Amino acid sequence: MKDLKAIILGILVGLPVLVILFAFGVYYLGCGTNNTCYGAAAPLGTPIPTLIPASLPAPKVGADAAPLKPRCHVAALDLLGAWVSAGYQETEPFHFTDVTGLDCTANFKDDVQMLFITPNVWYDGAPACTTCHYADVIKATKNMDLSSYAGILAGSGRANAEPKGNDILGGGTWDQALLYAMLYAPDGKTTINRPAMPLGRPANVPAKGPVIAAGIPPAQ
């Protein structure tokens, strides 16, 4: 019992002594006798790294911003017809005449494909064509995929996901194409007694579809 008390007493007395000696040693080694204390000055936190200056210029706004490219305007079916009649290429540009008579240039990705994959194009509230005609042709309506260039060319009726179905582009003759027959709808009715596409299309939508912004006019 006496030994335990001696140990505890030794700890209580010795620990403060060690702390005092340690503090004195740090002070003496760092400051010496000149009281400057520069030698043992500890760094004040982690230094902040220098920020790398941005290499990109600040975006221009207002009057300094680059003007938007002018667009042409054309009925949706006339745009599709120009693409089909030009050979329905995927990457090559094609020409069409817009509503003001300009000779405009468009391409599949930026102009034609938007008619199939974008909602609210054919009329307000219109679903995208790809809502019903999508890549899983076994489940898609009419077993047809309108979500990609390859799907459009593959056509309809691909019940077992065949690589080629029924041509919907009329072999390049637009007014004989099934796609034309499904989209040309005077007073909301097709000429083949089938519902006008996209489904739910109101009678007040023009026969050739809405006039949309597409393509670019010739350089001035």
Secondary structure, DSSP 8 states (H G I E B T S, - for coil): -HHHHHHHHHHHHHHHHHHHHHHHHHHHHHHTTTT---TT----S----------S-----GGGS------EEEEHHHHHHHHHHTT--SSS-EEEE-TTS-EEEE-IIIIITHHHH-TTSSSTT---GGGTS-S-TTTSGGG---SSHHHHHH-B--TT--S--B-SSGGG-GGG-HHHHHH--GGGB-TTSSB-TTTT--TTS-TT--EEEESB----
